[in-house]
Amino acid sequence: MSNQNMKMMQRDLEVIWHPCTQMKDHETLPLIPIKAGKGVYLYDFDGNSYIDAVSSWWVNLFGHANESINNKIKAQLDTLEHVLLAGFTHEPAIELAHKLVTITPKNLEKVFYVDNGSSAVEAALKMSYHYHLNCGKRKALFLSLTNSYHGETIGALSVGDVELYKETYEPLLIANMQVPVPKDQSIEAANDALVFLEEVLKNKADEIAAFIVEPLIQGAGSMHMYHPAYLSGARELTQKYDVHLIADEIMTGFGRTGKMFACEHADISPDFMTLSKGITGGYLPLSVVMTTNNVYNAFYCDYNEYKAFLHSHSYTGNPLACTAALATLEIFEQNDVLGENEKKSFYIKEKLEKFSMLSNVKEIRQQGMVTAIELEGYSASERIGLKVYEYALTQGVLLRPLGHVIYFMPPYIISYDEIDQMIDAAYEGIKKVLK
C-alpha cells in the first residue's frame, strides 16, 4: 500500500465508524481508499482497479460515472437542488412519479417519496397500520418470512429475521410474526409454505395489518431464492383474509431478477411496493412507497389530524435524486437492458458449471442478474467468506460475501470478459479454501 493510501486509511480510522463492520478487523484488514470509479471499475490511489461485482451494495446499475446520468444531474444542479415537498412540488418529482406509476404493476397509482430503503419499509408499515385504523380496525401485528431482511431501523428490523439483530434489539421491536419461507426454488416448496401462511392468516387475520415479503430473493438472507408460485398464492390469501401485501422490491427492483420488478414473475400487484437502491442508478439516496388509490383514499378527507398520514423526511423527493432516477429509467427506455441481461445471465449460468465440481460448494442459485454460491463445511468463526474476499481483491475483483455465500450482483454494463474475470476470481478463491 502506498503512502497516500496508507495516510487516507489512517485518517479514516481516526473518525469514521463504518456500517456492518467490526472496526477492530481493520487492525489487520486494510481499508481500500477509492479515488475514482468508471464503468464497472473502482480505482484506488495506487492505480489498482477492482471490478465492482456487488454494484456497491446492489445500487449501481449502469456503471460508475455514467456520462448520461452525470449530465442530467449537472443540468438539474444549475436549476434547483432542493425544495420541501410539502405544499410545493417540482418537475423531476412529478415526472418520476408518473413514470413509476406507468411501469410498476397495475393499481399502484400513488407515489410516496422517502429517502432510503429502511425508511420506505417504515413508511409502508405505518401506512398499512394507519389505513386499517382509519377504517375502524386496530391491526398492530405484522407478518413476514423467516430468514428475511427489510432494513435496520426499528420497524424494518422488527419484520426481519436476522437472529443477531433481533436478539440484540428485541426490547425495542414492534409486534411481528413469521411464517416459513419456501425451503428452495421448487413449486412443491412454495405450496408447502403456503399451507403455513393460510393457517396463520386464518387464525390471526383480525390482528395482522400486512404481510411483507422480499419477492423471489431474500438478499441479506444469504441470497435464498424461492418459486414465483409462492407470491401468487400469498397474493390470493392476503386478499382473502383482508391483509395487505407489501412487496419489498428495494433489492429486486429495476431488472435484477430478469424482469423490471420481481412481482412480474408471478403477475401480481401488491398493496404496497417499496423501491430504492437501483432507482437512481446508484447515484443518490432515494426511495418510494407505491400504493393504491384505495389506500390513499382512506386518508383523504376534510381536515382531521388523526387521519392524515404522519410521515416526512427533509429530503423527500429531492430534485437531484429524482433527476438521477429519471436518467436511469431513460437508459431502460432507450436500450434493451432486460434482453441483454438475459443473455449475460445465461452466460454466467454456463460458467458456473465448474463450481459444482468443488467439494465445498453446497448449492448454486441464480435468478436473473443475481447469482449465489453457497459453501459448506465451515464454522462461522472460520470467516470463510472473508478469505475469498481477500483473495478476489488480489485479482482485481470486489466481492463482499454474505458469510459462507459468495454472490455476484454486477452492474448491467459488465462485459463478457469482465464476467470471466469475476467468476474466475471467485472460483480460484473458493478452491484455495478447500479443506
Phi, psi and chi 1 to 4 in degrees:
 res  aa     phi    psi   chi1   chi2   chi3   chi4
   1 MET       -  132.5 -177.7  176.4  -73.4      -
   2 SER   -69.9  166.1   69.7      -      -      -
   3 ASN   -60.7  -37.9  -71.9  -23.2      -      -
   4 GLN   -66.6  -45.7 -170.8  171.9   11.0      -
   5 ASN   -59.8  -44.7  -95.0   -4.7      -      -
   6 MET   -62.7  -41.8 -177.1   66.9   72.1      -
   7 LYS   -64.2  -43.0 -178.1  178.5  178.7 -179.6
   8 MET   -65.0  -41.2  -71.6 -164.9   65.6      -
   9 MET   -60.1  -44.6 -178.5 -176.8   73.8      -
  10 GLN   -65.5  -40.9  -70.0  169.7  -15.3      -
  11 ARG   -65.3  -38.0  -77.3  175.1   54.0   77.4
  12 ASP   -60.0  -50.7  173.4  -69.7      -      -
  13 LEU   -68.3  -16.5  -66.2  174.6      -      -
  14 GLU   -69.7  -28.6  -72.2  173.1    3.8      -
  15 VAL  -134.7  -19.8  -69.6      -      -      -
  16 ILE  -102.9  132.6  -62.7  179.2      -      -
  17 TRP  -104.0  110.1 -168.7  -14.9      -      -
  18 HIS   -83.1  149.9  -70.4 -102.4      -      -
  19 PRO   -75.2  151.3   28.2  -35.5      -      -
  20 CYS    47.6   44.4  -69.8      -      -      -
  21 THR  -140.5  132.1  -59.3      -      -      -
  22 GLN   -85.5  106.1  173.2   45.6 -102.4      -
  23 MET   -61.2  -24.7  -64.8  -57.7  -65.0      -
  24 LYS   -63.8  -23.9 -171.7  173.6  172.5   53.9
  25 ASP   -56.3  -31.2  -77.3  -10.2      -      -
  26 HIS   -78.4    5.5  -70.4  -55.4      -      -
  27 GLU   -70.8  -26.4  -69.0 -179.7    4.3      -
  28 THR  -123.0  -23.3   55.5      -      -      -
  29 LEU  -101.6  109.3  179.7   67.9      -      -
  30 PRO   -65.2  139.9  -17.9   30.8      -      -
  31 LEU   -71.9  154.8  -80.0  169.6      -      -
  32 ILE  -114.9  103.4  -58.5  176.4      -      -
  33 PRO   -69.4  127.6  -17.3   31.5      -      -
  34 ILE  -102.1  127.2  -64.8  -61.0      -      -
  35 LYS   -89.3  -38.4 -179.6  179.3 -178.4  179.4
  36 ALA  -157.7  163.8      -      -      -      -
  37 GLY  -136.8  143.6      -      -      -      -
  38 LYS  -152.7  125.7 -176.4   64.1 -179.5  174.8
  39 GLY    63.0 -131.7      -      -      -      -
  40 VAL   -86.9    1.6  -60.0      -      -      -
  41 TYR  -104.1  143.8  -69.2   98.2      -      -
  42 LEU  -112.5  142.0  -62.6  166.6      -      -
  43 TYR  -123.0  131.5  -61.0   91.4      -      -
  44 ASP   -92.2 -177.3   67.8   16.6      -      -
  45 PHE   -77.6   -7.4  -75.7   82.4      -      -
  46 ASP   -93.9   -0.9  -71.0  -18.4      -      -
  47 GLY    86.6    5.2      -      -      -      -
  48 ASN   -73.6  143.5  -62.2  -48.6      -      -
  49 SER  -113.7  148.6   63.1      -      -      -
  50 TYR  -135.8  126.6  -51.9   90.9      -      -
  51 ILE   -69.2  125.4  -67.4  174.7      -      -
  52 ASP   -81.4   79.0 -171.6   -5.8      -      -
  53 ALA   -74.0   -6.9      -      -      -      -
  54 VAL  -116.9   14.1  -63.2      -      -      -
  55 SER    50.5   39.1  -65.9      -      -      -
  56 SER    48.7   60.5  -72.3      -      -      -
  57 TRP    66.6   42.7 -108.1  -17.1      -      -
  58 TRP    75.5   16.9  -42.0  -14.5      -      -
  59 VAL  -103.4  -30.1  -60.1      -      -      -
  60 ASN   -86.0  116.1 -170.4  -73.2      -      -
  61 LEU   -97.0  -42.7  -59.6 -171.2      -      -
  62 PHE  -120.6   27.2  -61.7  113.5      -      -
  63 GLY    92.5  158.1      -      -      -      -
  64 HIS   -76.4  146.8  -61.9  -81.6      -      -
  65 ALA    52.0   46.1      -      -      -      -
  66 ASN   -67.4  122.6 -178.1  -72.7      -      -
  67 GLU   -59.4  -42.4 -174.3  175.5  -12.1      -
  68 SER   -63.1  -47.3  174.8      -      -      -
  69 ILE   -67.9  -41.6  -58.8  174.1      -      -
  70 ASN   -53.7  -49.5  -74.9   -0.9      -      -
  71 ASN   -64.0  -38.4  -70.0  -22.3      -      -
  72 LYS   -66.8  -40.3  -64.8  -72.2  174.4   52.2
  73 ILE   -67.1  -41.5  -65.8  173.4      -      -
  74 LYS   -60.3  -42.4  -70.9  173.3 -176.6  175.2
  75 ALA   -65.3  -40.9      -      -      -      -
  76 GLN   -66.5  -34.9 -178.8   60.3   41.6      -
  77 LEU   -58.9  -32.7 -172.7   60.5      -      -
  78 ASP   -81.4   -6.0  -71.0  -28.1      -      -
  79 THR  -108.8  -54.7  -55.9      -      -      -
  80 LEU  -158.9  120.0  176.6   66.8      -      -
  81 GLU   -90.8  -32.8   82.9  -61.3  -22.5      -
  82 HIS  -169.8  148.2 -173.2   61.4      -      -
  83 VAL  -152.3  146.2   64.2      -      -      -
  84 LEU   -59.3  148.0   74.7  162.7      -      -
  85 LEU  -106.0   30.1 -155.3   65.7      -      -
  86 ALA  -119.9  109.3      -      -      -      -
  87 GLY    82.7   -8.2      -      -      -      -
  88 PHE  -131.5  163.7  -70.0   79.7      -      -
  89 THR  -149.9  179.8 -167.8      -      -      -
  90 HIS  -157.5  162.6   54.7   83.7      -      -
  91 GLU   -61.7  -47.1 -172.5  174.1   10.5      -
  92 PRO   -58.6  -39.2  -27.4   36.9      -      -
  93 ALA   -65.4  -41.0      -      -      -      -
  94 ILE   -65.9  -48.5  -64.6  168.1      -      -
  95 GLU   -65.1  -40.9  -67.6  -53.8  -50.1      -
  96 LEU   -64.5  -43.2  177.2   58.3      -      -
  97 ALA   -60.4  -42.8      -      -      -      -
  98 HIS   -63.1  -41.1  -84.2  -81.9      -      -
  99 LYS   -64.8  -41.9  -78.7 -173.6  179.4  -68.8
 100 LEU   -64.0  -40.5  -69.5  172.5      -      -
 101 VAL   -62.6  -35.1  166.8      -      -      -
 102 THR   -71.2  -39.3  -60.2      -      -      -
 103 ILE   -95.8  -16.5   66.3  173.9      -      -
 104 THR   -84.1  167.7   50.7      -      -      -
 105 PRO   -54.7  153.5  -29.8   37.6      -      -
 106 LYS   -56.3  152.1   62.7 -178.3 -180.0 -180.0
 107 ASN    79.6   -8.1  -61.0  -35.6      -      -
 108 LEU   -87.7   93.0  -65.1  175.1      -      -
 109 GLU  -117.1    1.6  -63.3  170.5  -46.9      -
 110 LYS  -129.5  141.8  -72.0  -67.2 -175.9  -71.0
 111 VAL  -119.8  122.3  175.2      -      -      -
 112 PHE  -111.4  118.6 -171.6   88.7      -      -
 113 TYR   -83.3  136.8  -76.4  109.8      -      -
 114 VAL  -130.7 -157.8 -152.7      -      -      -
 115 ASP  -137.7   -0.8   58.3    9.4      -      -
 116 ASN  -160.8  167.3   66.2   78.8      -      -
 117 GLY   -60.4  -48.0      -      -      -      -
 118 SER   -60.1  -40.4  -66.1      -      -      -
 119 SER   -66.8  -32.7  -64.7      -      -      -
 120 ALA   -65.6  -41.3      -      -      -      -
 121 VAL   -63.5  -44.3  170.0      -      -      -
 122 GLU   -55.4  -47.6  -63.9  -81.4  -17.9      -
 123 ALA   -63.5  -40.6      -      -      -      -
 124 ALA   -65.5  -41.3      -      -      -      -
 125 LEU   -62.1  -47.2  -62.6  175.6      -      -
 126 LYS   -63.9  -40.2  -73.1  173.3   61.0  178.8
 127 MET   -64.0  -41.0 -155.2  177.1  -78.7      -
 128 SER   -64.9  -50.4  174.2      -      -      -
 129 TYR   -57.5  -46.2  166.5   77.2      -      -
 130 HIS   -68.3  -34.3 -158.1  159.4      -      -
 131 TYR   -57.5  -52.4  165.1   87.9      -      -
 132 HIS   -61.3  -38.0  -68.7  -65.9      -      -
 133 LEU   -62.1  -43.2 -166.8   64.1      -      -
 134 ASN   -65.2  -22.7  -74.9   -9.0      -      -
 135 CYS   -92.8    8.1  -65.0      -      -      -
 136 GLY    87.8   16.2      -      -      -      -
 137 LYS  -122.5  133.2  -58.4  174.6 -176.9  176.8
 138 ARG  -102.1   95.8 -172.0  173.4  -68.3  -84.3
 139 LYS  -116.7   97.6  -58.7  174.1   75.1  169.8
 140 ALA  -105.9   13.2      -      -      -      -
 141 LEU  -109.6  139.8 -177.6   62.5      -      -
 142 PHE  -116.9  153.6  -68.0   94.1      -      -
 143 LEU  -120.7  138.7 -170.9   62.5      -      -
 144 SER  -147.0  179.2   60.0      -      -      -
 145 LEU   -94.5  148.9  -71.0  170.7      -      -
 146 THR   -61.2  152.3   55.4      -      -      -
 147 ASN    69.7   14.8 -166.3   53.9      -      -
 148 SER   -89.4  163.6   58.1      -      -      -
 149 TYR  -145.3  128.6  173.5   88.4      -      -
 150 HIS  -131.0   10.1  -62.2  -76.6      -      -
 151 GLY   125.9 -179.4      -      -      -      -
 152 GLU  -126.2    7.5  -65.7  171.9   32.2      -
 153 THR   -77.3  168.5   48.7      -      -      -
 154 ILE   -59.6  -48.2  -63.1  -59.2      -      -
 155 GLY   -65.9  -45.1      -      -      -      -
 156 ALA   -63.6  -39.0      -      -      -      -
 157 LEU   -64.5  -35.8 -160.6   62.8      -      -
 158 SER   -62.1  -37.0  -60.1      -      -      -
 159 VAL   -93.1    2.6  -65.9      -      -      -
 160 GLY   -91.3  178.0      -      -      -      -
 161 ASP  -138.5   48.8 -173.1   33.7      -      -
 162 VAL   -93.3  109.7  179.8      -      -      -
 163 GLU   -55.2  -45.4 -174.9  177.0   -1.5      -
 164 LEU   -59.7  -45.0  174.7   62.8      -      -
 165 TYR   -63.5  -46.2  -69.0  176.7      -      -
 166 LYS   -67.3  -38.2  -60.4 -157.3   83.1  164.4
 167 GLU   -66.0  -39.4  -73.4 -178.6   -2.7      -
 168 THR   -69.2  -44.3  -56.6      -      -      -
 169 TYR  -108.4   13.9  -59.6  109.7      -      -
 170 GLU   -48.5  -42.0 -168.5  -86.8  -25.9      -
 171 PRO   -64.8  -16.6  -21.5   34.0      -      -
 172 LEU   -95.3   -9.0  -53.9  178.9      -      -
 173 LEU   -84.3  153.1  -55.3 -178.3      -      -
 174 ILE   -84.1  167.0   62.8  176.2      -      -
 175 ALA   -67.5  128.9      -      -      -      -
 176 ASN  -151.0  145.3  177.8   65.4      -      -
 177 MET  -122.5  158.5  -72.8 -176.7   64.0      -
 178 GLN  -129.9  147.3  -82.2  154.6  -11.5      -
 179 VAL  -118.7  155.6  -70.5      -      -      -
 180 PRO   -64.2  135.7  -19.4   31.4      -      -
 181 VAL   -76.0  146.1   65.3      -      -      -
 182 PRO   -52.4  137.2  -27.9   36.3      -      -
 183 LYS   -72.5  -19.7   65.4  180.0 -178.8  179.9
 184 ASP  -157.3 -166.9   55.0   38.0      -      -
 185 GLN   -91.1   12.4  -70.4  177.8  -82.2      -
 186 SER   -82.7  155.2   68.6      -      -      -
 187 ILE   -70.1  -29.2 -166.8  167.1      -      -
 188 GLU   -63.8  -42.2  -68.2   79.8   11.6      -
 189 ALA   -65.5  -36.5      -      -      -      -
 190 ALA   -62.6  -45.9      -      -      -      -
 191 ASN   -66.2  -39.2  -69.9  -28.2      -      -
 192 ASP   -60.7  -42.6  -71.4  -14.9      -      -
 193 ALA   -68.9  -31.2      -      -      -      -
 194 LEU   -66.0  -29.7  -73.0  168.5      -      -
 195 VAL   -61.7  -44.9  172.4      -      -      -
 196 PHE   -63.7  -41.8  -75.2   94.5      -      -
 197 LEU   -61.0  -45.6  175.2   60.5      -      -
 198 GLU   -65.8  -35.7  179.4  155.9   29.4      -
 199 GLU   -61.9  -42.6 -172.6   64.9   24.4      -
 200 VAL   -68.1  -43.6  170.8      -      -      -
 201 LEU   -64.6  -37.5  -69.5  175.7      -      -
 202 LYS   -60.8  -36.8 -171.8 -175.5  -60.3 -178.6
 203 ASN   -94.4  -23.3  -65.3  -43.0      -      -
 204 LYS  -124.5    3.9  -67.6  -78.6 -171.3  177.3
 205 ALA   -56.7  -32.4      -      -      -      -
 206 ASP   -67.9  -16.2  -70.6  -15.2      -      -
 207 GLU  -104.7  -19.0  -57.0  171.2   47.9      -
 208 ILE   -92.5  123.2  -62.3  170.6      -      -
 209 ALA   -77.6  -47.5      -      -      -      -
 210 ALA  -153.5  155.1      -      -      -      -
 211 PHE  -111.7  119.4  177.7   37.3      -      -
 212 ILE  -107.7  133.8 -177.5  168.8      -      -
 213 VAL  -136.7  151.7  -60.7      -      -      -
 214 GLU   -92.2  111.5  -60.5  162.0  -88.0      -
 215 PRO   -65.3  123.0  -20.7   33.0      -      -
 216 LEU    72.5  -37.8  -60.8 -170.4      -      -
 217 ILE  -132.8  125.3  -53.8  173.1      -      -
 218 GLN   -92.3   97.2  -65.4 -175.7  -51.5      -
 219 GLY   -54.1  -73.8      -      -      -      -
 220 ALA   -68.9  -14.0      -      -      -      -
 221 GLY   -82.2   49.3      -      -      -      -
 222 SER    61.4   28.1  -60.6      -      -      -
 223 MET    55.2   38.6  -64.7  -64.0  169.2      -
 224 HIS   -67.0  138.8 -179.3   76.0      -      -
 225 MET  -126.3  151.7  -58.1  177.8 -172.4      -
 226 TYR  -144.8  170.9   59.0   88.2      -      -
 227 HIS   -77.5  144.6 -164.3  -79.5      -      -
 228 PRO   -59.1  -22.1  -22.2   30.9      -      -
 229 ALA   -59.3  -28.1      -      -      -      -
 230 TYR   -66.5  -39.4 -175.2   79.5      -      -
 231 LEU   -64.3  -42.5  -65.3  176.9      -      -
 232 SER   -60.2  -46.5  -56.5      -      -      -
 233 GLY   -66.5  -39.6      -      -      -      -
 234 ALA   -64.4  -37.7      -      -      -      -
 235 ARG   -64.2  -43.5  176.5   69.3  -70.9 -165.4
 236 GLU   -62.4  -44.5  -68.7  177.9    8.8      -
 237 LEU   -70.0  -40.2  -69.1  172.7      -      -
 238 THR   -66.5  -36.1   49.9      -      -      -
 239 GLN   -68.2  -39.4  -72.7  177.4  -37.4      -
 240 LYS   -61.7  -38.0  176.2  179.9  177.5  179.9
 241 TYR  -104.9   13.7  -70.1  100.1      -      -
 242 ASP    58.0   48.8 -170.5   27.8      -      -
 243 VAL  -122.7  134.3  168.8      -      -      -
 244 HIS   -67.3  150.1  -73.4  144.3      -      -
 245 LEU  -112.0  121.8  179.2   64.0      -      -
 246 ILE  -106.3  118.4  -57.3  172.8      -      -
 247 ALA   -96.0  111.1      -      -      -      -
 248 ASP   -86.3   92.0  178.6   -5.3      -      -
 249 GLU  -100.6   26.5  -66.6 -116.0   17.3      -
 250 ILE   -60.3  -40.8  -72.7  163.0      -      -
 251 MET   -93.4  -37.3 -177.2  -88.1  -81.6      -
 252 THR   -82.3  -15.5   56.1      -      -      -
 253 GLY   -71.7  164.0      -      -      -      -
 254 PHE    63.7   48.5  -57.7  101.0      -      -
 255 GLY    91.9   -4.0      -      -      -      -
 256 ARG   -63.4  -33.8  -87.0  -66.6  167.0 -161.9
 257 THR   -94.8    1.0   65.0      -      -      -
 258 GLY   109.6  -18.8      -      -      -      -
 259 LYS  -123.2  167.2  -66.4 -175.0 -178.8  -67.7
 260 MET   -58.1  -41.6 -163.7   63.2  169.8      -
 261 PHE  -133.4  143.0  -58.1  101.5      -      -
 262 ALA   -61.1  -32.1      -      -      -      -
 263 CYS   -59.0  -24.7  -76.3      -      -      -
 264 GLU   -66.0  -25.7  -65.9  177.3   49.0      -
 265 HIS   -63.4  -26.6  -70.6  -83.9      -      -
 266 ALA  -107.1   -0.8      -      -      -      -
 267 ASP    54.6   48.1 -166.9   25.4      -      -
 268 ILE  -119.5  159.5   65.0  162.7      -      -
 269 SER  -125.0  115.3 -177.3      -      -      -
 270 PRO   -79.1  175.2   31.3  -35.4      -      -
 271 ASP   -80.1  -29.0  -60.3  -69.9      -      -
 272 PHE  -139.4  142.5  -58.8   90.9      -      -
 273 MET  -132.3  124.8  178.8 -177.7  -78.1      -
 274 THR   -99.9  134.1   58.2      -      -      -
 275 LEU  -131.0  141.6  -58.4  170.7      -      -
 276 SER  -165.4 -142.6 -170.3      -      -      -
 277 LYS    44.2  -99.6  -70.6 -164.2 -178.4  -69.0
 278 GLY   -67.9   -4.9      -      -      -      -
 279 ILE   -58.1  -33.2 -167.0  171.7      -      -
 280 THR  -105.5   14.8   66.4      -      -      -
 281 GLY    70.8   12.1      -      -      -      -
 282 GLY    92.0   13.0      -      -      -      -
 283 TYR   -90.4  -49.4  -89.8   71.9      -      -
 284 LEU  -140.9  152.1  -69.2  160.4      -      -
 285 PRO   -67.1  129.6  -16.9   30.3      -      -
 286 LEU  -164.0  141.1  178.8   70.7      -      -
 287 SER  -148.0  162.0   65.4      -      -      -
 288 VAL  -140.1  155.2  -58.9      -      -      -
 289 VAL  -113.4  118.3  179.0      -      -      -
 290 MET   -92.5  138.7  -53.2  -73.5  -60.0      -
 291 THR  -149.3 -177.2 -167.2      -      -      -
 292 THR   -97.5  163.3   64.4      -      -      -
 293 ASN   -64.1  -31.0  -82.5  -33.1      -      -
 294 ASN   -60.2  -45.3 -179.5   54.9      -      -
 295 VAL   -66.1  -46.8  170.4      -      -      -
 296 TYR   -56.8  -43.2  174.4   81.9      -      -
 297 ASN   -67.1  -22.9  -71.5  -24.4      -      -
 298 ALA   -70.0  -14.5      -      -      -      -
 299 PHE  -105.8   -7.3  -64.8   84.0      -      -
 300 TYR   -91.1  112.4 -164.9   90.1      -      -
 301 CYS  -164.9  173.1   61.6      -      -      -
 302 ASP   -58.9  157.4  -68.5  -29.9      -      -
 303 TYR   -49.3  123.1 -179.0   74.6      -      -
 304 ASN  -153.3  105.6 -178.7  -31.6      -      -
 305 GLU   -62.0  -22.3   59.8 -177.1  -28.6      -
 306 TYR   -81.6  -23.3  -64.3  103.9      -      -
 307 LYS   -90.1  -20.5  -85.2 -156.6  166.0 -173.7
 308 ALA   -67.2  144.2      -      -      -      -
 309 PHE   -75.6  125.4 -176.5   51.1      -      -
 310 LEU  -102.7   81.5  -50.3  172.6      -      -
 311 HIS  -158.3  131.7 -162.0   94.9      -      -
 312 SER  -157.9  155.6   62.0      -      -      -
 313 HIS  -136.6  144.0  -66.2  -93.0      -      -
 314 SER   -58.6  -38.4  -59.0      -      -      -
 315 TYR  -101.2   21.9  -73.5   95.4      -      -
 316 THR   -53.7  128.8  -70.4      -      -      -
 317 GLY    62.7   34.4      -      -      -      -
 318 ASN   -54.1  131.5  173.6  -99.6      -      -
 319 PRO   -60.0  -38.2  -25.2   34.6      -      -
 320 LEU   -66.6  -42.6  -62.9  174.9      -      -
 321 ALA   -66.3  -42.5      -      -      -      -
 322 CYS   -63.1  -36.9  -70.6      -      -      -
 323 THR   -65.8  -42.2  -63.1      -      -      -
 324 ALA   -60.4  -39.5      -      -      -      -
 325 ALA   -66.1  -41.7      -      -      -      -
 326 LEU   -63.1  -40.6  -74.1  166.0      -      -
 327 ALA   -65.2  -36.7      -      -      -      -
 328 THR   -66.2  -45.4  -61.3      -      -      -
 329 LEU   -65.7  -30.8  -68.0 -180.0      -      -
 330 GLU   -63.6  -36.3 -172.2  173.9  -82.3      -
 331 ILE   -63.7  -40.4  -65.1  173.5      -      -
 332 PHE   -61.2  -41.2  -81.8  101.8      -      -
 333 GLU   -68.3  -33.9  -67.0  166.1   -1.3      -
 334 GLN   -94.2   -7.4  -65.0  178.0   -7.6      -
 335 ASN  -136.8  154.7  -59.1  -86.4      -      -
 336 ASP   -85.2   67.6 -177.0   18.3      -      -
 337 VAL   -61.9  -47.3  175.5      -      -      -
 338 LEU   -66.0  -36.2  -62.2 -178.0      -      -
 339 GLY   -65.6  -43.0      -      -      -      -
 340 GLU   -67.3  -38.0  -70.2  -58.9  -48.7      -
 341 ASN   -61.6  -38.0  -80.2   -0.4      -      -
 342 GLU   -61.8  -41.3 -175.9  176.4    9.7      -
 343 LYS   -65.1  -43.9  -64.6  174.7 -173.5  175.2
 344 LYS   -67.9  -36.5  -69.3  175.1 -178.7  176.4
 345 SER   -62.0  -42.6  174.6      -      -      -
 346 PHE   -65.8  -39.6 -176.9   75.5      -      -
 347 TYR   -62.7  -44.0 -177.9   77.7      -      -
 348 ILE   -60.9  -42.6  -69.0  170.5      -      -
 349 LYS   -58.0  -43.4 -176.9  177.1 -178.4  179.6
 350 GLU   -64.4  -40.7  -71.8 -172.7  -40.0      -
 351 LYS   -67.8  -21.6  -63.6  -74.6  -70.6 -173.6
 352 LEU   -80.7   -9.8  -70.3  172.5      -      -
 353 GLU   -58.3  -34.3  -70.0  178.9    4.5      -
 354 LYS   -69.1  -22.3   61.6 -177.7  179.5 -178.7
 355 PHE   -66.4  -31.4  -75.0   79.9      -      -
 356 SER   -65.8  -14.9   61.9      -      -      -
 357 MET   -84.8   -9.8  -55.8  -59.8  -67.7      -
 358 LEU   -83.2  132.2  -62.8  175.3      -      -
 359 SER   -69.7  -18.9   60.0      -      -      -
 360 ASN   -94.5    6.2   56.2  -12.3      -      -
 361 VAL   -96.3  117.2  170.9      -      -      -
 362 LYS   -84.4  -45.3  177.2 -177.9  178.9 -178.2
 363 GLU  -157.0  148.1 -175.3  179.7   40.2      -
 364 ILE  -118.2  127.4  -60.9  168.2      -      -
 365 ARG  -123.6  145.8  -58.7 -175.5  -73.5  -86.2
 366 GLN  -149.0  140.7 -173.1 -178.3   36.5      -
 367 GLN  -147.8  105.6  177.2   67.5   57.3      -
 368 GLY    61.9 -129.4      -      -      -      -
 369 MET   -93.6   33.0  -72.7  -67.1  -79.2      -
 370 VAL  -126.8  124.8 -178.4      -      -      -
 371 THR  -131.2  136.9  -55.3      -      -      -
 372 ALA  -129.9  137.1      -      -      -      -
 373 ILE  -120.6  109.8  -57.6  156.7      -      -
 374 GLU   -93.1  125.8 -175.9  172.3   -9.5      -
 375 LEU   -95.8  158.1  -53.4 -177.2      -      -
 376 GLU  -139.6  163.0   63.9 -180.0  -11.2      -
 377 GLY    92.6   17.0      -      -      -      -
 378 TYR  -129.4  147.1  -55.4   96.0      -      -
 379 SER   -87.4  159.6   64.8      -      -      -
 380 ALA   -60.3  -34.5      -      -      -      -
 381 SER   -67.9  -18.1   62.6      -      -      -
 382 GLU   -74.9  -18.2  -69.8  179.3  -88.6      -
 383 ARG    48.0   54.5  -56.1 -173.9   72.6 -179.1
 384 ILE   -64.1  -35.5 -157.8   65.9      -      -
 385 GLY   -61.3  -36.9      -      -      -      -
 386 LEU   -63.5  -36.5 -176.4   61.8      -      -
 387 LYS   -68.0  -39.6  -65.9  175.8 -177.4  177.3
 388 VAL   -66.5  -41.2  176.3      -      -      -
 389 TYR   -56.7  -48.1  161.6   80.4      -      -
 390 GLU   -64.9  -39.2  -69.6 -177.2  -74.9      -
 391 TYR   -65.2  -45.3  173.4   78.5      -      -
 392 ALA   -59.0  -36.0      -      -      -      -
 393 LEU   -60.3  -37.0  -73.6  177.4      -      -
 394 THR   -67.3  -17.8   69.8      -      -      -
 395 GLN  -101.9   11.3  -55.7  -56.8  -57.8      -
 396 GLY    75.5   31.9      -      -      -      -
 397 VAL  -132.3  129.1  177.7      -      -      -
 398 LEU   -93.9  108.0  166.7   59.3      -      -
 399 LEU  -110.8  151.3  -60.8  172.8      -      -
 400 ARG  -136.7   83.2 -172.7 -178.6  167.9   88.1
 401 PRO   -59.0  153.7  -23.0   34.9      -      -
 402 LEU   -98.0   89.8  -68.9  161.0      -      -
 403 GLY    61.4 -115.4      -      -      -      -
 404 HIS   -96.2   14.2   61.3  -66.9      -      -
 405 VAL  -110.4  119.7  174.1      -      -      -
 406 ILE   -94.8  130.3  -45.3  -59.4      -      -
 407 TYR  -135.9  158.5   72.1   89.9      -      -
 408 PHE  -119.8  130.9  -51.2  125.1      -      -
 409 MET  -146.9   66.8 -159.1 -174.9  -65.5      -
 410 PRO   -78.8  165.0   31.8  -36.6      -      -
 411 PRO   -57.8  150.1  -24.2   34.2      -      -
 412 TYR   -66.9  -20.1  -59.4  156.8      -      -
 413 ILE   -83.1    2.4   62.1  164.0      -      -
 414 ILE   -57.1  138.2 -168.3  168.8      -      -
 415 SER   -86.2  168.8   70.4      -      -      -
 416 TYR   -67.9  -35.8  -70.5   91.5      -      -
 417 ASP   -64.4  -38.5  -74.5  -16.4      -      -
 418 GLU   -70.2  -33.6  -70.0  157.8   -9.4      -
 419 ILE   -61.4  -43.8  -71.2  173.1      -      -
 420 ASP   -58.3  -45.5  -72.0  -14.1      -      -
 421 GLN   -63.5  -41.8 -176.9  179.6  -15.0      -
 422 MET   -62.3  -48.3  174.1 -176.1   74.4      -
 423 ILE   -69.9  -40.2  -70.3  177.5      -      -
 424 ASP   -63.6  -38.5  -71.9  -14.2      -      -
 425 ALA   -62.9  -42.9      -      -      -      -
 426 ALA   -66.1  -42.4      -      -      -      -
 427 TYR   -61.9  -48.0  179.7   75.6      -      -
 428 GLU   -66.9  -36.0  -66.5  -59.7  -34.3      -
 429 GLY   -64.2  -40.8      -      -      -      -
 430 ILE   -69.0  -38.0  -67.5  170.3      -      -
 431 LYS   -62.2  -36.7  -82.4  178.2   63.2  177.9
 432 LYS   -67.8  -23.9  -79.4 -174.3  174.4  -65.4
 433 VAL   -98.5    8.1  -62.0      -      -      -
 434 LEU   -59.1  137.0  -93.1  169.8      -      -
 435 LYS   -86.5      -  -69.7 -175.2  175.5 -179.8
